[in-house]
Amino acid sequence: MNFEDLQGVIHSDPEIMGGTPVFVGTRVPLQNLIDALEGGESIDEFLEGFPSVRRAQAIAVIEAGRLKMLELV
């Protein structure tokens, strides 16, 4: 997975939330997913709280993080 793979998943635009990375088609910051998972929430719980985020988007972000970590090892 590379940057192009995430273009339909997350984006940053100075006109939306001051440039904070958000899920495409929403105003939900990527950081909300990270905070939810760090706090012990499941993906399902996160998606219930942010129904505008698609499951595929959340999974793609997690997968990108996993692959990045594997590159560093």
LINJOQUI-V104316 format. One record per residue. N is the residue number from 1. SS is DSSP state (H for helix, E for strand, - for the rest). PHI is phi in whole degrees, -180 to 180 (none if undefined). BURIAL is I if it has 16 or more other ideal C-beta (glycine too) atoms within 10 Angstrom, else O. Layout:
{{N/SS/PHI/BURIAL} {N/SS/PHI/BURIAL}}
//
This chain:
{{1/-/none/O} {2/-/-131/O} {3/H/-56/O} {4/H/-62/O} {5/H/-65/O} {6/H/-91/I} {7/-/-62/O} {8/-/-90/O} {9/-/-111/I} {10/E/-132/I} {11/E/-158/O} {12/-/-131/O} {13/E/-140/O} {14/-/-56/O} {15/-/-84/O} {16/E/-118/O} {17/H/54/O} {18/H/64/O} {19/H/93/O} {20/-/-61/O} {21/-/-61/I} {22/E/-129/I} {23/E/-71/I} {24/-/-56/O} {25/-/84/O} {26/-/-137/I} {27/-/-115/O} {28/-/-89/I} {29/E/-65/I} {30/H/-55/I} {31/H/-59/O} {32/H/-62/I} {33/H/-66/I} {34/H/-60/O} {35/H/-62/O} {36/H/-63/I} {37/H/-66/I} {38/H/-63/O} {39/-/-82/O} {40/-/94/O} {41/-/-73/O} {42/-/-84/O} {43/H/-61/O} {44/H/-60/O} {45/H/-64/O} {46/H/-60/I} {47/H/-66/I} {48/H/-64/O} {49/H/-77/O} {50/-/-134/I} {51/-/-65/O} {52/-/-78/O} {53/-/-87/I} {54/-/-84/O} {55/H/-55/O} {56/H/-60/O} {57/H/-67/I} {58/H/-63/I} {59/H/-64/O} {60/H/-62/I} {61/H/-65/I} {62/H/-64/O} {63/H/-63/O} {64/H/-62/I} {65/H/-64/O} {66/H/-62/O} {67/H/-65/O} {68/H/-63/O} {69/H/-65/O} {70/H/-66/O} {71/H/-65/O} {72/H/-81/O} {73/-/-83/O}}
//
